[in-house]
C-alpha cells in the first residue's frame, strides 16, 4: 500500500502549473527546502484516467477544483511540514480515512465530512514528506477508490518485478526527473539514469540505470544512446558487450551531429563527451570537445557547464584558467548540479580561482551533500580537521 501512496503523489504532479499558491501551500512558497505547486481543473482533466497501477486520477477531475502539493526535500523541512499539517488537521477536525505505518514509512489521508472535501495525503519517508490538498466535492468513498491497490499491483509485488522498484523514495531533482521520465521525456529518462548511477536523490541502482538509459535510447535521444553505450561498455546493469557499446556510440554520434548543428544543447554536450573521450571510433580531440561544451554551456546546459569547468580546471583542450573553471561550476551549481556544487565547494576551500572562504565552501558542499553526493558528505564529516 505504501507504494500506492507514493505513486499517487507522483501522478498528481503531472501537468503542474505555476499558478499562485493559496491556503496551506502559501506559507511555504519561496522557502528553501520546499516545492509548492497548484494543479487546476483543466490540468486534472488532462491526466490519464488510468495508469499501470489503475489509479484513476483523471476520471475524478470533475469532482476536484484544484490540488495543492507541498513537498519537503530534507528531513528538517519535512519535520516542519508534518507539524504544520498536523496542526491544521487537528484544528479543523478532519477525519482519518486511511493510516498506514510499515517499516517506518507512514501515509495518512484525512478528510472533512460534509461539503467540500479537503484531503491531506501525508507521506513521510527517510528524505521526503509530501502533502497533497484536494479542494472539491470528493467523498470519502472517492478517496478510498483512488488508493485501492489492484490485483496487477499485488502480482507485480509478489513476482518482485522491475516495475516494483521503479518508484522508490526519491527526493530533490531525482523526483522531478522521475515525474517527467515516467511520462516519456527522453532527457528526463537520461537524467534519471544519471541519478541512479551517482546516487543523487535516490539509492544507487545499476539495474535502473540501464532501464532508464534504455528507455531514453529507444527514442534515439543522443544522451540516452551515449549512456546506454556506457552501460554496455562497463557492464552496468547488463552484460558487458563492446560490440553493442561501439554501435551505440556511433549512433549517438550520428544523432548528436544532426541535432547539434541545429542548436540542441544536449546534443552538443554529447558531441563534447564523444570527442573528449574518443568514443566509438571517433578520434579523441579535447579542443573540439571544449568547443562543443562551450556551445552547450552558453545555452545553460548544466552537464556541459560542469565538464567545461573541468577542462579549464585541468587545462584539457584549453589553457588552464581556475577563475573560468569557477565561473562555469557556479553556473551549473546555481541550477542544482550536485557535481558542480561539490567542485565549487572545493574551490572555495582551497582558494583556487576564487577568494578562499570556508563558510562558502561548507555552504556549497552542504548543497551537494543534500543531493546525495558522497564525496561532499565525507568532507563535511571531517569538518574541524585541516582542509
C-alpha positions in Angstrom: 0.0 0.0 0.0 2.8 2.4 0.7 3.9 2.2 -2.9 0.4 3.1 -3.9 0.6 6.3 -1.9 3.9 7.2 -3.4 2.6 6.7 -6.9 -0.4 8.8 -6.1 1.9 11.6 -5.2 3.8 11.2 -8.4 0.7 11.0 -10.6 -0.8 14.1 -9.0 2.3 16.0 -10.1 1.7 15.5 -13.8 0.6 18.7 -15.6 1.7 21.0 -12.8 1.1 24.7 -13.4 2.9 27.7 -11.9 -0.3 29.4 -10.7 -0.2 31.3 -7.5 -0.3 29.2 -4.3 -3.1 29.6 -1.9 -4.2 28.5 1.5 -2.0 25.8 3.1 0.8 25.9 0.5 1.1 29.7 0.5 3.1 29.7 3.8 5.8 27.5 2.2 6.1 29.2 -1.2 9.6 30.5 -1.8 11.0 29.0 1.4 14.2 27.0 0.8 13.7 23.2 1.1 10.1 23.2 -0.1 8.4 22.8 -3.5 4.9 24.2 -3.9 2.6 23.6 -6.9 -1.0 24.0 -7.8 -2.9 21.9 -10.3 -6.2 23.3 -11.6 -9.2 21.5 -13.0 -8.1 21.9 -16.6 -4.8 20.2 -15.9 -6.5 17.5 -13.9 -8.7 16.6 -16.9 -5.5 16.1 -19.0 -4.2 13.4 -16.6 -4.6 9.8 -17.8 -7.9 8.2 -16.5 -6.0 5.0 -15.8 -2.3 4.1 -15.3 -0.4 0.9 -14.9 -1.4 0.9 -11.3 -5.1 1.7 -12.1 -5.1 4.9 -10.0 -8.0 6.7 -11.7 -6.9 10.3 -11.2 -8.2 11.8 -14.5 -11.6 10.2 -14.1 -12.4 12.2 -10.9 -11.3 15.5 -12.3 -14.9 16.8 -12.4 -15.0 16.4 -8.6 -11.8 18.4 -8.0 -11.5 22.2 -8.2 -7.7 22.2 -7.6 -4.8 20.4 -6.0 -2.1 21.9 -3.9 1.1 20.0 -3.4 3.8 20.9 -0.9 7.0 18.7 -0.9 9.9 18.9 1.6 13.3 17.8 0.4 15.2 17.3 3.6 14.5 15.6 6.9 14.5 19.0 8.7 12.0 20.7 6.3 9.9 17.5 6.3 9.6 17.6 10.1 8.3 21.2 9.9 5.9 20.4 7.1 4.4 17.5 9.0 4.0 19.6 12.2 2.1 22.4 10.3 -0.1 19.8 8.5 -0.9 18.0 11.7 -1.9 21.3 13.5 -4.3 22.1 10.6 -5.8 18.6 10.7 -6.4 18.9 14.5 -7.8 22.4 14.3 -10.3 21.7 11.6 -11.4 18.3 12.9 -10.5 16.2 10.0 -11.5 12.5 10.0 -8.8 9.9 9.5 -9.7 7.8 6.4 -6.6 5.7 5.9 -3.5 5.3 8.1 -0.5 3.1 7.3 2.8 2.6 9.1 5.0 0.0 7.6 8.7 -0.3 8.3 8.9 3.4 9.3 7.1 4.6 6.3 3.9 6.4 7.1 1.0 7.5 5.0 -2.3 9.1 6.1 -5.3 10.5 4.4 -7.6 12.9 6.3 -10.9 14.3 5.1 -13.8 16.6 6.3 -17.3 15.1 6.3 -20.0 17.1 4.5 -19.5 19.9 2.0 -16.2 20.2 0.1 -13.6 17.6 0.9 -10.1 18.9 1.9 -8.0 15.8 1.7 -4.5 15.6 3.1 -2.1 12.9 1.9 0.9 13.0 4.2 3.7 10.8 3.0 6.7 10.6 5.5 9.8 8.9 4.3 13.5 9.0 5.1 14.2 12.0 3.0 10.9 13.4 2.0 7.4 14.5 3.2 4.7 15.5 0.7 1.3 16.9 1.4 -1.5 17.0 -1.2 -4.6 19.1 -0.5 -7.5 18.4 -2.7 -10.3 21.0 -2.9 -13.6 19.9 -4.4 -16.5 17.6 -3.8 -14.8 14.3 -3.4 -16.4 11.9 -0.9 -14.6 9.5 1.3 -15.6 6.7 -1.0 -13.9 8.6 -3.9 -10.8 8.9 -1.8 -10.7 5.2 -1.0 -11.3 4.4 -4.6 -8.2 6.1 -5.9 -5.9 4.5 -3.4 -7.0 0.9 -3.5 -4.3 -1.4 -4.8 -5.2 -3.5 -7.9 -4.6 -7.2 -8.5 -1.9 -6.2 -11.0 0.0 -4.3 -8.3 -0.2 -7.3 -5.9 1.0 -9.7 -8.6 3.9 -7.4 -9.5 4.9 -7.2 -5.9 4.7 -11.0 -5.5 6.9 -11.5 -8.5 9.4 -8.9 -7.5 9.3 -7.4 -11.0 11.4 -4.4 -12.0 8.2 -2.3 -12.1 8.0 -2.6 -8.3 11.3 -0.8 -8.0 10.7 1.9 -10.5 9.3 4.3 -7.8 11.4 4.0 -4.6 11.8 7.1 -2.4 13.2 9.9 -4.5 13.9 13.5 -3.5 15.2 16.7 -5.0 15.9 16.7 -8.7 15.6 12.9 -8.9 11.9 13.2 -8.0 11.4 15.9 -10.7 13.1 13.8 -13.3 11.0 10.8 -12.4 7.8 12.6 -12.9 8.9 13.6 -16.5 10.7 10.3 -17.2 7.6 8.3 -16.4 5.7 10.2 -19.0 8.2 9.5 -21.7 10.5 12.6 -21.7 13.9 11.3 -23.1 16.0 14.0 -21.4 14.5 13.2 -18.0 14.9 9.5 -18.6 18.6 10.1 -19.3 18.9 12.4 -16.2 17.1 9.9 -14.0 19.6 7.2 -15.2 22.4 9.5 -14.2 20.8 9.9 -10.7 20.7 6.2 -10.2 24.3 6.0 -11.4 25.6 8.6 -9.0 23.1 8.1 -6.1 21.8 11.7 -6.3 18.4 11.9 -4.7 17.9 8.1 -4.8 19.8 5.0 -3.9 22.3 3.8 -6.5 20.8 1.1 -8.6 22.7 -0.3 -11.7 19.6 -2.1 -13.0 17.6 1.1 -13.0 20.5 2.9 -14.7 20.2 0.5 -17.5 16.4 0.6 -17.6 16.1 4.4 -17.8 19.1 4.8 -20.2 17.5 2.2 -22.5 14.1 4.0 -22.4 15.8 7.2 -23.4 17.9 5.5 -26.1 14.8 3.8 -27.6 13.7 7.3 -28.5 17.0 7.9 -30.3 17.9 10.6 -27.8 21.7 11.2 -28.2 22.4 11.4 -24.4 20.4 8.3 -23.8 22.2 6.4 -26.6 25.5 7.6 -25.2 24.6 6.4 -21.6 23.3 3.1 -22.8 26.6 2.6 -24.7 28.4 3.4 -21.5 26.3 0.7 -19.7 27.3 -1.9 -22.3 30.9 -0.9 -22.2 31.2 -1.1 -18.4 28.6 -3.9 -17.7 26.4 -1.5 -15.7 23.1 -3.3 -15.2 23.8 -5.6 -18.1 26.4 -8.0 -19.5 29.4 -6.0 -20.9 29.4 -6.0 -24.7 31.8 -3.8 -26.6 30.1 -4.5 -29.9 26.8 -3.1 -28.6 28.7 -0.2 -27.0 30.5 0.9 -30.1 27.4 0.6 -32.2 25.5 2.8 -29.8 28.4 5.3 -29.5 28.3 5.5 -33.3 24.6 6.0 -33.3 24.9 8.6 -30.6 27.5 10.5 -32.6 25.3 10.5 -35.8 22.2 11.6 -34.0 24.0 14.2 -31.9 25.7 15.7 -35.0 22.3 16.1 -36.7 20.8 17.9 -33.7 23.8 19.8 -32.5 24.2 21.7 -35.8 20.6 22.8 -35.2 21.5 24.3 -31.8 20.4 21.5 -29.5 22.5 21.9 -26.3 22.0 18.3 -25.1 23.3 17.0 -28.4 26.2 19.5 -28.3 27.0 18.1 -24.8 27.1 14.6 -26.2 29.4 15.5 -29.0 31.7 17.2 -26.5 31.9 13.9 -24.5 32.5 11.8 -27.6 35.4 14.0 -28.7 36.6 14.3 -25.1 36.9 10.6 -24.6 37.3 9.3 -28.1 34.2 7.0 -28.0 33.0 4.7 -30.7 36.0 5.1 -33.1 35.9 8.9 -33.0 39.5 10.3 -32.6 39.9 12.0 -29.3 40.2 15.7 -29.7 39.8 17.7 -26.5 40.0 21.1 -28.2 37.0 20.1 -30.3 35.3 18.8 -27.2 35.8 22.2 -25.5 34.2 23.9 -28.5 31.1 21.7 -28.2 30.9 22.0 -24.4 31.1 25.8 -24.7 28.2 26.0 -27.2 26.1 23.9 -24.9 27.2 25.7 -21.7 26.4 29.1 -23.1 22.9 27.8 -23.6 22.7 26.9 -19.9 23.1 23.1 -20.1 24.4 22.1 -16.6 26.3 18.9 -17.7 28.3 20.9 -20.3 29.0 23.7 -17.8 30.4 21.2 -15.4 32.6 19.5 -18.0 33.7 22.8 -19.3 34.7 23.8 -15.8 36.7 20.6 -15.5 38.5 21.5 -18.8 39.5 24.9 -17.5 40.4 23.4 -14.1 42.8 20.8 -15.6 43.9 22.7 -18.8 42.5 20.0 -21.1 41.7 21.3 -24.6 42.0 24.8 -23.4 44.5 26.9 -21.4 44.2 26.3 -17.7 42.2 29.0 -16.0 41.0 28.5 -12.5 38.7 31.5 -12.4 37.0 30.3 -15.6 36.6 26.9 -14.0 34.9 28.5 -11.0 32.7 30.6 -13.3 31.3 27.5 -15.1 31.0 25.4 -11.9 28.9 28.2 -10.4 26.6 28.4 -13.4 25.8 24.7 -13.1 25.8 24.8 -9.3 23.1 27.5 -9.3 20.9 25.1 -11.4 21.3 22.5 -8.7 24.0 20.3 -10.3 25.5 18.3 -7.4 28.9 17.7 -9.0 29.3 21.4 -9.7 28.3 22.3 -6.2 30.9 19.9 -4.9 33.6 21.3 -7.1 32.7 24.9 -6.3 32.9 24.0 -2.6 36.4 22.6 -3.1 37.4 25.8 -5.0 36.3 27.9 -2.0 38.1 25.6 0.4 41.4 25.8 -1.5 41.1 29.3 -2.8 41.6 28.2 -6.4 40.1 30.6 -8.8 38.2 32.4 -6.1 38.9 34.0 -2.7 39.2 31.3 -0.1 36.2 31.1 2.2 35.5 28.2 4.5 31.9 29.2 5.1 31.1 29.3 1.4 32.9 26.0 0.9 30.7 24.5 3.6 27.6 26.1 2.1 28.2 24.5 -1.4 29.3 21.2 0.0 26.2 21.0 2.1 24.0 21.7 -1.0 25.8 18.9 -2.8 25.7 16.5 0.1 21.9 17.0 0.5 21.5 15.7 -3.0 23.5 12.5 -2.1 27.0 13.4 -3.3 29.1 11.1 -1.2 32.4 12.9 -1.5 30.8 16.1 -0.4 29.3 14.3 2.6 32.6 12.7 3.5 34.3 16.1 3.5 31.6 17.6 5.7 32.1 14.8 8.2 35.7 15.9 8.6 34.9 19.5 9.3 37.2 20.7 12.0 40.2 18.9 10.5 42.7 20.6 8.3 41.4 21.4 4.8 
